[in-house]
Amino acid sequence: MQAEPVQAPAPKGLKTAGIVAVVTAVGIVAAGALVRRGDTHEAQSWSDARSVPTVHLVAVKGSSASDALTLPGTMQAWNAAKLYARVGGYVSAWYKDIGAVVGAGTPLGKIDTPELDQQIVSARAALVSAQAHASLARSTAARWNDLLTDNSVSKQEADEKNGDLAVRNAAVQAARADLGRLLAQKAFSTVRAPFAGTVTSRNSDIGDLVGPGASAQQPMFSVADTRKIRIYVSVPQNYSAGMTPGLSATLTTPDYPARSFSAHVIGNSGAINQQTGTFQVQLIADNADGALKPGGYAQVRFDVRGQSGTVQIPSSALIFRAQGTQIATVGADHHVHLRAITIGRDLGQTVEVTSGLSAAQKIVDNPPDSLANGELVRVEDAKHG
């Protein structure tokens, strides 16, 4: 009977090493899971933080009743005219250039009109012919009337001669009127200033084809009377009742920032523009030295007082949506509250709000387009408001 082989006992060190390896592997797996869990939580927290929009609050500025009404205005010449060629022809001369001060009736340019000149010659000849026929008809009618007294001719024949005289006289009047029309057109060959003023543009040179025969009509000259200036201002409806004739105002312009000009209201449109909600007012200012330029821009300060209880906010805080003009405020719970407001004056970088806000409030500046009512937000620099 064969004896079974005796197995040698395993070394104690190998067993211990196996246990240590198992424990180490479990620890590594557990540590990895914890790290991944921490990274996932951190990423989720970062993502949640990024999904909450950050807003900046600005304080609402109160307006006092002592704030004067200041609005932009446009300036126009008291009289302005664009002078087109009334007759067709070629420019033969121009006498005044831009900047020239001219009186009423001063010649500005000359148009050569050879075709019109020939029509005048023809009209003069037609008038002479008509006058000759009328003279013959007049003497014939006179003779027939004398013969009628002793019944040498019939009354029918005398009436025919008198009728022919009337026709000839009418032909003379028509020929004279036709000649007068052509002479009146010829007078337009000299372009004259319609009133005293300054030549503000000259758009024609010698040899240019002008008038009805030109391919593209443009004014030969422009003249403006700038001794007085009209100023047009669009005033909010809230102030329309105070815009009465005689109301004084002060102008400032970008080209003379340290100088002010006096003006006063002379009229208004009498109606509110439905598109803008404004009331157009016309003012007049003396401009003897020509400092005010037609077509320019001016800031007009009226001697009326602003409305008490109004506030001013940055234009960048406005939200324009289907519900109307709104602004956004942030409550103590950091949730957005949209509020409807009524705008008064547009002051450029700021606007005047007549209702819906008070000076003690803070609003969101530059609100995101997607900002919604009740949305959670983070306030940036809250301590500075």
C-alpha positions as CSV (number, residue, x, y, z in Angstrom):
1,M,0.0,0.0,0.0
2,Q,1.5,3.3,-1.2
3,A,1.6,6.1,1.3
4,E,0.0,9.5,0.5
5,P,2.4,12.4,0.0
6,V,2.5,14.9,2.8
7,Q,1.7,18.5,1.7
8,A,4.1,21.1,3.0
9,P,2.4,23.9,5.0
10,A,2.2,27.3,3.1
11,P,4.6,29.9,4.3
12,K,3.1,32.4,6.7
13,G,4.5,35.4,4.9
14,L,2.7,34.6,1.6
15,K,-0.6,34.4,3.3
16,T,-0.1,37.7,5.0
17,A,0.9,39.3,1.8
18,G,-2.3,38.2,0.1
19,I,-4.4,39.6,2.8
20,V,-2.6,42.9,2.6
21,A,-3.0,43.0,-1.2
22,V,-6.8,42.4,-0.9
23,V,-7.2,45.1,1.7
24,T,-5.1,47.5,-0.3
25,A,-7.2,46.9,-3.4
26,V,-10.4,47.5,-1.5
27,G,-9.0,50.7,-0.1
28,I,-8.0,52.0,-3.5
29,V,-11.4,51.2,-5.0
30,A,-13.1,53.0,-2.0
31,A,-10.9,56.0,-2.3
32,G,-11.5,56.3,-6.0
33,A,-15.2,56.2,-5.4
34,L,-15.0,58.9,-2.8
35,V,-12.9,61.1,-5.1
36,R,-15.3,60.6,-8.0
37,R,-18.2,61.4,-5.8
38,G,-16.6,64.5,-4.5
39,D,-15.7,65.6,-8.1
40,T,-19.3,64.9,-9.2
41,H,-20.7,67.0,-6.4
42,E,-18.3,69.8,-7.0
43,A,-19.1,69.8,-10.8
44,Q,-22.8,69.8,-10.0
45,S,-22.4,72.7,-7.6
46,W,-20.4,74.6,-10.2
47,S,-23.0,74.0,-12.9
48,D,-25.8,75.0,-10.5
49,A,-24.0,78.2,-9.7
50,R,-23.4,79.0,-13.3
51,S,-27.0,78.5,-14.2
52,V,-28.1,81.4,-11.9
53,P,-27.6,84.7,-13.7
54,T,-25.7,87.5,-12.1
55,V,-27.2,91.0,-12.1
56,H,-26.0,94.4,-11.1
57,L,-28.2,96.8,-9.2
58,V,-28.2,100.6,-9.6
59,A,-30.0,103.2,-7.5
60,V,-32.9,105.1,-8.8
61,K,-32.2,108.9,-8.9
62,G,-34.9,111.2,-7.7
63,S,-35.9,114.3,-9.7
64,S,-36.8,117.5,-8.0
65,A,-39.4,120.1,-9.1
66,S,-36.5,122.5,-9.7
67,D,-35.2,120.4,-12.7
68,A,-35.6,122.5,-15.8
69,L,-36.9,120.9,-19.0
70,T,-34.0,120.3,-21.4
71,L,-34.6,118.6,-24.8
72,P,-32.8,118.2,-28.1
73,G,-33.9,120.4,-31.0
74,T,-33.1,120.9,-34.7
75,M,-32.4,124.2,-36.3
76,Q,-33.7,125.5,-39.6
77,A,-33.2,128.8,-41.5
78,W,-36.0,131.4,-41.2
79,N,-36.4,131.1,-45.0
80,A,-34.7,128.5,-47.2
81,A,-35.1,127.9,-50.9
82,K,-33.7,125.4,-53.5
83,L,-33.6,127.1,-56.9
84,Y,-34.2,124.8,-59.8
85,A,-33.9,125.8,-63.5
86,R,-37.3,126.8,-64.8
87,V,-36.3,126.7,-68.4
88,G,-34.2,124.1,-70.3
89,G,-30.7,125.0,-71.5
90,Y,-27.0,125.1,-70.8
91,V,-25.4,127.1,-67.9
92,S,-23.5,129.9,-69.5
93,A,-22.3,131.6,-66.2
94,W,-22.6,131.6,-62.5
95,Y,-22.0,134.7,-60.4
96,K,-22.2,133.7,-56.8
97,D,-20.7,130.7,-54.9
98,I,-21.3,129.2,-51.5
99,G,-21.0,131.6,-48.6
100,A,-21.9,134.6,-50.7
101,V,-24.3,137.1,-49.0
102,V,-26.9,138.2,-51.6
103,G,-29.8,140.5,-51.6
104,A,-33.3,139.8,-53.0
105,G,-33.2,139.6,-56.8
106,T,-29.4,139.2,-57.0
107,P,-28.4,137.3,-60.2
108,L,-26.8,133.9,-59.3
109,G,-26.5,132.3,-62.6
110,K,-27.3,132.5,-66.3
111,I,-28.8,129.8,-68.7
112,D,-28.3,129.9,-72.4
113,T,-31.7,129.1,-74.1
114,P,-31.4,129.1,-77.9
115,E,-34.6,127.1,-78.6
116,L,-36.6,129.5,-76.4
117,D,-35.1,132.5,-78.2
118,Q,-36.3,131.2,-81.5
119,Q,-39.8,130.6,-80.1
120,I,-39.8,134.2,-79.0
121,V,-38.8,135.4,-82.5
122,S,-41.7,133.3,-83.9
123,A,-44.1,134.6,-81.4
124,R,-43.2,138.2,-82.2
125,A,-43.8,137.6,-85.9
126,A,-47.1,135.9,-85.1
127,L,-48.2,139.0,-83.1
128,V,-47.3,141.3,-85.9
129,S,-49.2,139.2,-88.4
130,A,-52.3,139.1,-86.1
131,Q,-52.1,142.9,-85.6
132,A,-51.9,143.4,-89.4
133,H,-55.0,141.2,-90.0
134,A,-56.8,143.0,-87.2
135,S,-56.0,146.4,-88.7
136,L,-57.4,145.3,-92.1
137,A,-60.5,143.8,-90.5
138,R,-61.0,147.1,-88.6
139,S,-61.0,149.3,-91.7
140,T,-63.2,146.9,-93.6
141,A,-65.7,146.8,-90.8
142,A,-65.7,150.6,-90.6
143,R,-66.4,150.9,-94.4
144,W,-69.2,148.3,-94.3
145,N,-70.8,150.1,-91.4
146,D,-70.8,153.4,-93.4
147,L,-72.3,151.7,-96.4
148,L,-75.0,150.2,-94.1
149,T,-76.3,153.7,-93.2
150,D,-77.5,154.3,-96.8
151,N,-78.5,150.6,-97.3
152,S,-75.7,150.1,-99.9
153,V,-74.9,146.7,-98.2
154,S,-77.0,144.3,-96.3
155,K,-77.0,144.1,-92.6
156,Q,-75.8,140.5,-92.9
157,E,-72.7,141.6,-94.7
158,A,-71.9,144.3,-92.2
159,D,-72.4,141.8,-89.3
160,E,-69.9,139.4,-91.0
161,K,-67.3,142.1,-91.2
162,N,-67.8,143.1,-87.6
163,G,-67.5,139.5,-86.6
164,D,-64.3,139.0,-88.5
165,L,-62.9,142.1,-86.7
166,A,-63.7,140.6,-83.3
167,V,-62.0,137.3,-84.4
168,R,-58.9,139.3,-85.5
169,N,-58.8,141.2,-82.3
170,A,-59.0,138.0,-80.3
171,A,-56.1,136.6,-82.4
172,V,-54.0,139.6,-81.5
173,Q,-54.7,139.1,-77.8
174,A,-53.8,135.4,-78.1
175,A,-50.6,136.2,-79.9
176,R,-49.7,138.8,-77.4
177,A,-50.4,136.4,-74.5
178,D,-48.2,133.7,-76.1
179,L,-45.3,136.2,-76.5
180,G,-45.8,137.3,-72.9
181,R,-45.6,133.6,-71.8
182,L,-42.3,133.0,-73.6
183,L,-40.8,136.3,-72.4
184,A,-41.8,135.3,-68.8
185,Q,-40.0,132.0,-69.4
186,K,-37.0,133.8,-70.8
187,A,-36.8,135.9,-67.6
188,F,-36.1,132.6,-65.7
189,S,-32.9,132.1,-67.7
190,T,-31.3,134.4,-65.1
191,V,-31.5,132.6,-61.8
192,R,-32.1,135.2,-59.0
193,A,-32.1,135.0,-55.2
194,P,-35.8,135.1,-54.0
195,F,-34.8,136.9,-50.8
196,A,-31.8,138.3,-49.0
197,G,-29.6,135.6,-47.5
198,T,-26.6,133.4,-48.0
199,V,-25.8,131.0,-50.8
200,T,-25.5,127.6,-49.1
201,S,-24.9,125.4,-52.2
202,R,-24.0,125.7,-55.8
203,N,-24.6,122.5,-57.8
204,S,-24.1,123.6,-61.5
205,D,-21.1,124.5,-63.6
206,I,-20.7,126.2,-66.9
207,G,-21.9,123.9,-69.7
208,D,-24.2,121.8,-67.6
209,L,-27.6,120.9,-69.1
210,V,-30.3,122.0,-66.7
211,G,-34.0,122.4,-66.6
212,P,-36.8,120.1,-67.9
213,G,-34.5,118.6,-70.6
214,A,-31.9,117.4,-68.1
215,S,-31.7,113.7,-67.2
216,A,-31.6,114.3,-63.5
217,Q,-33.0,117.5,-62.0
218,Q,-31.2,119.0,-59.0
219,P,-31.2,122.5,-57.6
220,M,-28.7,124.9,-59.2
221,F,-28.4,127.0,-56.0
222,S,-29.7,126.9,-52.4
223,V,-30.2,130.2,-50.5
224,A,-31.0,130.5,-46.8
225,D,-32.0,133.5,-44.7
226,T,-30.1,132.9,-41.4
227,R,-30.7,136.2,-39.7
228,K,-33.2,134.4,-37.6
229,I,-33.3,130.7,-36.9
230,R,-36.3,128.4,-36.3
231,I,-35.8,125.6,-33.7
232,Y,-38.1,122.6,-33.6
233,V,-38.4,120.6,-30.4
234,S,-40.5,117.5,-29.7
235,V,-41.9,117.9,-26.2
236,P,-43.5,115.1,-24.1
237,Q,-47.2,115.4,-23.7
238,N,-46.8,116.0,-20.0
239,Y,-45.4,119.4,-20.7
240,S,-47.5,120.4,-23.7
241,A,-49.8,122.7,-21.7
242,G,-46.9,124.9,-20.7
243,M,-45.6,125.4,-24.3
244,T,-47.4,128.7,-24.9
245,P,-46.2,131.5,-27.3
246,G,-43.7,133.7,-25.7
247,L,-42.2,131.1,-23.4
248,S,-38.5,131.8,-23.1
249,A,-35.8,129.2,-23.6
250,T,-32.0,128.9,-23.8
251,L,-30.0,127.1,-26.5
252,T,-26.6,125.5,-26.4
253,T,-24.8,124.0,-29.4
254,P,-21.8,121.6,-29.7
255,D,-19.8,124.1,-31.7
256,Y,-20.2,126.8,-29.0
257,P,-20.2,124.8,-25.7
258,A,-19.5,127.8,-23.5
259,R,-22.1,130.1,-25.2
260,S,-25.8,130.2,-24.8
261,F,-28.5,131.7,-27.1
262,S,-31.8,133.2,-26.2
263,A,-35.0,132.0,-27.9
264,H,-38.7,132.0,-27.4
265,V,-41.7,129.9,-28.4
266,I,-43.7,131.2,-31.4
267,G,-46.0,128.3,-32.1
268,N,-46.8,124.6,-31.8
269,S,-48.3,121.8,-33.8
270,G,-51.5,121.7,-31.7
271,A,-51.6,117.9,-31.8
272,I,-49.8,115.0,-30.3
273,N,-47.8,112.7,-32.6
274,Q,-49.3,109.2,-32.1
275,Q,-46.1,107.4,-33.0
276,T,-43.8,109.3,-30.5
277,G,-46.3,110.8,-28.0
278,T,-44.7,114.2,-28.3
279,F,-45.9,117.7,-29.1
280,Q,-43.9,119.7,-31.7
281,V,-42.9,123.2,-30.6
282,Q,-41.4,126.0,-32.8
283,L,-39.0,128.6,-31.4
284,I,-37.2,131.5,-32.9
285,A,-33.7,132.9,-32.1
286,D,-31.9,135.9,-33.4
287,N,-28.8,135.0,-35.4
288,A,-27.2,138.3,-36.5
289,D,-23.7,136.9,-36.3
290,G,-24.5,133.6,-38.0
291,A,-23.3,131.5,-35.1
292,L,-26.4,129.2,-35.4
293,K,-26.2,126.9,-38.4
294,P,-29.4,125.6,-40.2
295,G,-29.7,121.8,-40.0
296,G,-27.7,121.8,-36.8
297,Y,-28.5,120.3,-33.4
298,A,-29.1,122.2,-30.2
299,Q,-30.0,121.5,-26.5
300,V,-33.0,123.6,-25.6
301,R,-33.6,124.5,-22.0
302,F,-37.1,125.7,-21.3
303,D,-38.0,128.0,-18.4
304,V,-40.5,125.5,-17.0
305,R,-40.1,123.2,-14.0
306,G,-39.9,119.5,-14.0
307,Q,-42.6,117.4,-12.4
308,S,-42.2,116.5,-8.7
309,G,-42.4,112.8,-7.9
310,T,-40.5,111.7,-11.0
311,V,-37.3,109.7,-11.0
312,Q,-34.5,109.1,-13.5
313,I,-33.0,105.7,-14.4
314,P,-30.3,104.6,-16.9
315,S,-31.7,103.9,-20.4
316,S,-29.8,100.6,-20.3
317,A,-32.2,99.4,-17.5
318,L,-35.3,99.5,-19.7
319,I,-36.9,96.2,-20.8
320,F,-39.1,96.5,-24.0
321,R,-41.6,93.6,-24.3
322,A,-45.1,93.0,-25.5
323,Q,-46.4,94.0,-22.1
324,G,-44.9,97.5,-22.5
325,T,-41.9,99.2,-21.0
326,Q,-40.7,97.5,-17.8
327,I,-37.8,97.4,-15.3
328,A,-36.5,94.6,-13.1
329,T,-36.1,94.7,-9.3
330,V,-34.7,92.1,-7.0
331,G,-36.5,91.1,-3.8
332,A,-34.9,90.0,-0.4
333,D,-35.2,86.4,-1.6
334,H,-33.0,87.2,-4.7
335,H,-35.9,86.6,-7.1
336,V,-36.7,89.0,-9.9
337,H,-39.8,91.2,-10.0
338,L,-40.7,92.9,-13.3
339,R,-42.6,96.2,-13.0
340,A,-44.3,98.3,-15.7
341,I,-43.3,102.0,-15.8
342,T,-44.3,105.1,-17.6
343,I,-41.6,107.1,-19.4
344,G,-41.6,110.8,-19.4
345,R,-38.6,112.6,-21.0
346,D,-35.8,110.8,-22.9
347,L,-32.6,112.5,-21.7
348,G,-30.2,110.4,-23.7
349,Q,-28.3,108.1,-21.3
350,T,-31.1,108.5,-18.8
351,V,-34.8,108.6,-19.0
352,E,-37.4,110.2,-16.7
353,V,-40.0,107.8,-15.2
354,T,-43.3,109.4,-14.2
355,S,-44.9,106.4,-12.6
356,G,-44.1,102.9,-11.4
357,L,-40.9,103.7,-9.4
358,S,-39.7,105.6,-6.4
359,A,-36.3,107.0,-5.5
360,A,-35.8,104.5,-2.7
361,Q,-35.6,101.5,-5.0
362,K,-32.8,99.8,-6.8
363,I,-33.2,98.2,-10.2
364,V,-31.3,95.8,-12.5
365,D,-29.0,97.5,-14.9
366,N,-28.4,95.9,-18.4
367,P,-30.9,93.0,-17.7
368,P,-30.4,89.9,-19.8
369,D,-33.0,89.5,-22.6
370,S,-34.0,86.1,-21.1
371,L,-34.7,87.5,-17.6
372,A,-38.1,86.3,-16.4
373,N,-40.4,87.3,-13.6
374,G,-39.7,85.3,-10.4
375,E,-36.3,84.1,-11.7
376,L,-33.6,83.4,-9.1
377,V,-30.5,85.7,-9.6
378,R,-27.2,86.5,-7.9
379,V,-26.6,90.1,-7.1
380,E,-23.2,91.4,-8.0
381,D,-21.5,93.9,-5.7
382,A,-24.6,94.1,-3.6
383,K,-22.8,96.2,-1.0
384,H,-22.3,98.9,-3.5
385,G,-25.9,98.6,-4.9
